[in-house]
Amino acid sequence: MTNDVLRVEGVGVELAGRLVLHDVNLVVSGSEQVGLIGPNGAGKTTLLRSMLGLLPIRDGAITISGATPAQARGSIGYVPQRHEFAWDYPVDVRTAAMTGRTHRIGWLRRPKQDDREAVEDALRRVDLVELARRPIGELSGGQRQRVLVARALALRPRLLLLDEPFTGLDVPTQEILTGLFHDLTSEGTAILMTTHDLPAAADTCSRLCLLNETVIADGSPEQLRDPAIWLRAFGVARSEQLLHSLGVAR
Ligand SMILES: Nc1ncnc2c1ncn2[C@@H]1O[C@H](COP(=O)(O)OP(=O)(O)OP(=O)(O)O)[C@@H](O)[C@H]1O
């Protein structure tokens, strides 16, 4: 029996009349953590937004446990880039985490016991219980990142999508998240995250998907040791810094 949670098959996405993704194929199973890597403008965020049903796809199909993105919306946790969230909104940490469940609870309905338990569990997992009543506008960058993760986990998702979760985090905060992602995959959650932190991706992900408008390569970090693959994915003839950050020298 297959354990595939996310299936992306032959997907093309057009934005403002331009095809920014074409023929994208990617499968992520429960208990896998996959890093989505590529240069600026490669289409990583566009692909995540398509998986969430926030952008229409022109070609192909995306399914989450067999359902369309719109049908699966309540079982996908999404962590956007930190700057995309409205941090000046006057709510505390616990309330912000609860907004992750708005779709499931229903607009203007009160949270029930199960909703409250899911939020407390999520706050515990990111070590934010003591800050639960703190207004979100008063948090540091690392604390904000943990709020976004708690908000996504409050859904108890089968699929967790994260857009650059490690950017600007100190090492201990990165370690909290890395340990958490490891626990989540052990419990059967499928994780797909974009990152520009290549060493962190190679350390934490079981598989890397190199994207540049389409999938250039997909495999374990060990399978992607050839520098030529990385240069092709980043669309450059040479880059000492890129190769250095991969730990491969030419
Ligand atoms: N709303 C939009 N309208 C038109 N084009 C867009 C829109 N959003 C993004 N694009 C274009 O789509 C392409 C992919 O952008 P996307 O944000 O998905 O890239 P990315 O890989 O996430 O980049 P980065 O690493 O810089 O975050 C880019 O060429 C971008 O200019």
The ligand as a Tripos MOL2 file, in Angstrom:
@<TRIPOS>MOLECULE
LIG
   31    33     1     0     0
SMALL
NO_CHARGES

@<TRIPOS>ATOM
      1 N1          1.5240   37.7330   -8.3230 N.pl3     1 LIG1
      2 C1          2.3880   37.4870   -9.3160 C.ar      1 LIG1
      3 N2          2.1270   37.9210  -10.5700 N.ar      1 LIG1
      4 C2          2.9790   37.6750  -11.5940 C.ar      1 LIG1
      5 N3          4.1350   37.0040  -11.4550 N.ar      1 LIG1
      6 C3          4.4530   36.5670  -10.2240 C.ar      1 LIG1
      7 C4          3.6030   36.7730   -9.0930 C.ar      1 LIG1
      8 N4          4.1730   36.2170   -8.0170 N.ar      1 LIG1
      9 C5          5.3340   35.6940   -8.4430 C.ar      1 LIG1
     10 N5          5.5080   35.9050   -9.7630 N.ar      1 LIG1
     11 C6          6.6320   35.4440  -10.5980 C.3       1 LIG1
     12 O1          6.6470   34.0290  -10.5570 O.3       1 LIG1
     13 C7          7.9800   33.5420  -10.5180 C.3       1 LIG1
     14 C8          8.1420   32.6150   -9.3280 C.3       1 LIG1
     15 O2          8.0450   33.3840   -8.1290 O.3       1 LIG1
     16 P1          8.1110   32.6790   -6.6870 P.3       1 LIG1
     17 O3          7.8120   33.7410   -5.6720 O.co2     1 LIG1
     18 O4          7.2630   31.4660   -6.6960 O.co2     1 LIG1
     19 O5          9.6510   32.2540   -6.6290 O.3       1 LIG1
     20 P2         10.4770   31.6710   -5.3850 P.3       1 LIG1
     21 O6         11.2150   30.4890   -5.8920 O.co2     1 LIG1
     22 O7          9.5920   31.4590   -4.2090 O.co2     1 LIG1
     23 O8         11.5060   32.8650   -5.1340 O.3       1 LIG1
     24 P3         12.2640   33.3830   -3.7940 P.3       1 LIG1
     25 O9         13.3410   32.3790   -3.4970 O.co2     1 LIG1
     26 O10        12.8350   34.6940   -4.2460 O.co2     1 LIG1
     27 O11        11.2490   33.5130   -2.6880 O.co2     1 LIG1
     28 C9          8.8930   34.7780  -10.4800 C.3       1 LIG1
     29 O12         9.3610   35.0100  -11.7960 O.3       1 LIG1
     30 C10         7.9730   35.8940  -10.0330 C.3       1 LIG1
     31 O13         8.3670   37.1120  -10.5940 O.3       1 LIG1
@<TRIPOS>BOND
     1     1     2 1
     2     2     3 ar
     3     2     7 ar
     4     3     4 ar
     5     4     5 ar
     6     5     6 ar
     7     6     7 ar
     8     6    10 ar
     9     7     8 ar
    10     8     9 ar
    11     9    10 ar
    12    10    11 1
    13    11    12 1
    14    11    30 1
    15    12    13 1
    16    13    14 1
    17    13    28 1
    18    14    15 1
    19    15    16 1
    20    16    17 2
    21    16    18 1
    22    16    19 1
    23    19    20 1
    24    20    21 2
    25    20    22 1
    26    20    23 1
    27    23    24 1
    28    24    25 2
    29    24    26 1
    30    24    27 1
    31    28    29 1
    32    28    30 1
    33    30    31 1
@<TRIPOS>SUBSTRUCTURE
     1 LIG1         1 GROUP 0 **** ****
